[in-house]
Amino acid sequence: VLTLRPCQITTKDILEMIKKKEEFVILDIRTPAETKLIAPVWKGSLIIPMHELFKPENLAKLPKDKKIAVLCHTGDRAAAATIALRAVGFTNAFQFRGGIAELAREIGRTATEYIKE
């Protein structure tokens, strides 16, 4: 169902947003064990495990005024979290398609085309 809706975001989309200096938040919903090994360091990234995401204090951390790219390992948990976030009013939430695994593959191939320091 999610693939039929425009609520997914890809690594290429993220890289284009960086290039255009668009503000967004990466929301990593993986477990603490997963994020200990590898986690996004993009400015404003949030790390909130999926099982804690819907606590009022954590929902309060999410912006309403910029895109939220929901990230997990492969995209499956992010799909569920995105649907739930949209159901409670976060229409700016998008599933990060392919998860951190796809992000790592794509960044390795194309990052230098988008990000020049």
N, C-alpha and C positions, 0 to 999 in steps of 0.2 A: 504494500500500500504506500509506503513512504517513497518508493522510487517513482510513483506516479505523481507525486506532489513536489512543488518547488521548495522543499525545505531541506535540501542537502547542499553541502558546500564541499568543494574539492580542494586538494592542495594547490592546483593551478589557480583556483578562485582566490585562495589565501594569498598566494604570491602576487596576484594582480592587485589585491587590496593593499598589500604592502607597497607596491610600486606607486599606487595612487595616493598613498599616505592616508588611507581610510582607517578610521579607528574601529577596532573590534576586540573581542575578548575570546581567548581560548579557554574553554572550561573542560578540564581533564577530570573525568569521573571514574578513573581506574582506582584500584585498591591502593592503600599505602605501600604494600609490598611491591606493586608494579611501579609506582612513581618513585620509589627509592632508587631503582635502577636507571630510569630514564624519565625525564619530565620536561615539558615545554618551559622555556625561559623567556618567551616573548613577553614584552612589557604588558602588565595587566593580566597575565594569565592567572586563572584560578584553579586550584586543585581541591576538589570537593568530591570524595568518594560517592558513588551512586547511592549507596545505602544511607547516606546522610544528606543527600541533595535537597530533599523536600522538608527539612527542618526549617521553621520560619526564619531562624537566624542566618541560615545559608541562602535561602531564597532572597533574603534582603541584600545579599552581597552582589546579586546579579543585576547588570545594567538593563534598563528598558530602552535606552537611547542609542545603542550600537549593537551590531550583530554579535551573537554568541555562537561560536563554533564548538559544539559539544564533541569531545574527543574521548575515545577509549582505545583498546588495542586494535580491533579490526572494524569497528563501526557498528556492531550489533547492539551493544549496550547503549551506545550513543543514539541509535534509532529509537529505542524504547524511551530513553530519557527526553529526547527531543519532542516526541509525541506528547509525553506527560507535561513537559514544560509549556508547550503550546496550549495544552488543555487548561492550564491554570493562568494563562494570559501572557506568556512570553512568546509572542509571535515573531520575535527577533531571534529565536533559537533555531539553529540549523545543525543537522547531523553532519559531522566531519566524515565524509564517505571514505571508507578504507582504513580509518583510524591511524594510529601512530605508525603502524607498519607501512602503510602507503605513504604517509608523510615522509618517513625516512627514505624510502625508495625514490620518490619524486624530487625531494630536496637535493639529494645527491646528484641527480641528473641535471636539474635546471636552476638551482638557486642563484648561480652566478649571473644568469641572464636577467634576473629581477632585482637582486640586491647588490648595489655597488656602494661601497663605503669610501 
